[in-house]
Amino acid sequence: MKSLTEFWDKAGSPLTKIPVIGGTELNLHLLHTTVAKLGGYERVCAERRWMEVRRAARATLAPTAALALTATLALIATLALT
């Protein structure tokens, strides 16, 4: 988590709290490692593999949070393709 906060600090967008989706904190480490295992953000976007990322993250979320995450990742994927 320390390296993640350092990354965002250097990028000029400090991470001050963990994002919450549907009342559940997002497991940023799980999301990061899942995207990294799939080849990184650019590759996940290019190969449209966000559903795999969603499946990995859903395992740790309550049903309403999983639905919210699905919508969020769909928006990210759509924006990345434009």
N, C-alpha and C positions, 0 to 999 in steps of 0.2 A: 504494500500500500504506500510505503514511503516513496518508492520510485515513481509511482503513479502521480502522487501529489507534486513531486519535484518536476515531473514532465509538464504538468499543466501550469505550474508556476513559471517555468521557463517559456512556455508558449504564451504567457500573458493572460491566461484565464485560470486563476487559482481555483483549485477544487476545495471548496470550503466544507462541503458535506456530501454524503453518499446520496446519489439520486434515488428517489422513491417512486415506484410505479405501483399503482393500485394498493397503496398502503404498505408495501413490502420493499425493504431496501434491496437495491440491485446488487448482485454479486459481481462487482467490476472485475475481480481477478478471474472469475469463471468466464466472463464474456471475453476478456483479453486473451486468455489462453485458448479458448475455443476458436476465436478469429485467427490467432497466430498459427494454430495447428492446421487451419484450413488454407494457410498461405498468406494471411494478412488482409487488411481492409480492402485494398485495391482488387485483390484476387476474388475475395468474397463478393464484392460488388460486380465485378466483371462476369463471374460465373454464377451469379444470382444464388448464392448459397446461404442467404439469410435464414431460410427455414431451418437449416441445420443448427445455426446459432440459436434460434428461438427454441428448438427442441432441447438443446443443452441447458439453456437458462430456465426453461419452464419447470424442470425437475426441482428447482429450489424455490419456486414461487407459488403463492396461493392462486386458486383458479382465476379470480378477478385480476390479479396482478399479471398473470400469464396472458390474459386477453389484452390487457393494456400494453404489455411488451410486444405482443404480436402486431398491434396497430403501430406502435412506435418503430419497430424494425421495418415494417412495410413502408412507412414514410421515409425512413433513412434510405432504404433500397431504391425507392422511386426517385428521391432527390439525387442520389449518387449516379443514376443512369441518365439524368438530364444534362 
